[in-house]
Amino acid sequence: MNGPQDLGGQMGFGPVAPEKREPLFHADWEKRALGMTIAAGAMGHWNIDESRHARESLHPADYYSSTYYEIWIKALEVLLARHGFVSPQELGDGRTLAPGTTPKRVLAPENVSAVLAKGGPCGRSVAGEARFKVGDRIRARNFNPETHTRLPRYARGKFGVIEAVRGGFVFPDTNAHGGGENPQYVYTVVFSAPELWGDGADAILTVSIDAWESYLEPA
């Protein structure tokens, strides 16, 4: 999915400008946006990959004109409507008009700290041996799915080297769409700057990405 979030190597957006001593939140409503997103996710009706895909599926004009937590809230509205918790009319009116989906579970205030500390580990065991080993030269597949993927556009079709084998993890491309976890081995792959950006790129610079096994093929 070539969503608006996939900005690596894209022209016209200017340099990354980190904010010095940036606060955790720029406004009080951002705290509420974070809390609502976590509480809603804890109901158990979608996973982190579906949530991420909802953000990436916003129209580019909407995405680029929104702040970080505005994107979170807009995606949360999509998820709540998709799973029957609210209707488009209710979102427009700002009030409940009919009973919605019953949550599978509710995150109680006294359990928040424990739930956040536990997190959502996505490491999984994988049957069989890893296809690649450290030092192997590979090519990232050149594909453009309409669905969710974690392989960045700038790496597709490019040649790199396996730097590390990270073990098995949930495959987000299927997990985002109800297709199951389908765990795969994940690798750290190193690309040279000239390979990614072409002639004129600094030859001593490299870029590393973590890539699922099905994203890669032997060089």
PyMOL commands that set and color helices and strands:
alter all, ss='L'
color gray80, all
select helices_A, chain A and resi 28-41+48-56+60-64+68-82+88-93+109-118+153-155+172-175+193-197+213-215
alter helices_A, ss='H'
color red, helices_A
select strands_A, chain A and resi 137-140+159-169+184-192+206-212+216-218
alter strands_A, ss='S'
color yellow, strands_A
deselect
rebuild
show_as cartoon
